[in-house]
Amino acid sequence: MRERGVHAFSLRECARRAGVTHSAPGHHFGDITGLLTEVAARGFERLTARMRAERGDAEGSSALHRIGRGYVAFAVSDPVIFLLMFHSDRVDRGNPKLQSAGAEAFGELVSAVAAATGKSSRDEDALRFAWSGVHGMAMLLIDRRLKPAPGERASDPLALAEGTIARIVHTIATFR
C-alpha cells in the first residue's frame, strides 16, 4: 500500500510478499475489504497508543495539546495508514473491531477536551472543533499544502502544527 496506494493493493501481491499461498489472506480475512479493515483497526490502535504516550501524565489544557500533537505526529509518520483509517472506501465501516478501535481513539480526545474545559459534561462543540482542527492540520501536512512562515523549520511538520494546536487548545480552554 505504501508503494502503490490503497487502490492498487491486492491480496495476491500481499500473499506473494508474505511468502504464503495466494489464497491464505482470503482464508484469514475473507477478502481485501476484510484485510484492509483489519489494517485500519490496527492503525486506530496505534493512533490511540501514540496519543496516550504523547499525553503522558499531562493534565488540563496540556493534555489536549499533547493529544493533538500525538494525533498529527501519527498522521504524518504513516500517512497511508492514516488515509486508510479515515478516507478509504475499501474498509468496512460497520466492522465491530474497527468501530471499537476508532471509539477508543476518540475517547482519548473526549478525555483531553474534558481536561481542558474542566466541564463534567461532554462538550460536543469543543470536540468537533478540536477534532476538525487537528484532523485538518494533519491532512494539510500530508498533502503538503502548508508552507513554513519565515523562520519556521520547513523539514519539521510538527513545528508547523505546533502554533495551530496551541490556538485550538487555548480557544477550547477559554471559551465560555
Protein Blocks (a to p, Z undefined) as FASTA:
>chain_A
ZZnojklpcfklmmmmnopafklmmmmnopamlmmmmmmmmmmmmmmmmmmmmnmmaghj
llmmmmmmmmmmmmmmmmmlmmmmmmcckbcfklmklmmmmmmmmmmmmmmmmmmnopab
dcfklmmmmmmmmmmmmmmmmnopaccdehiafklmklmmmmmmmmmmmmmmmpZZ
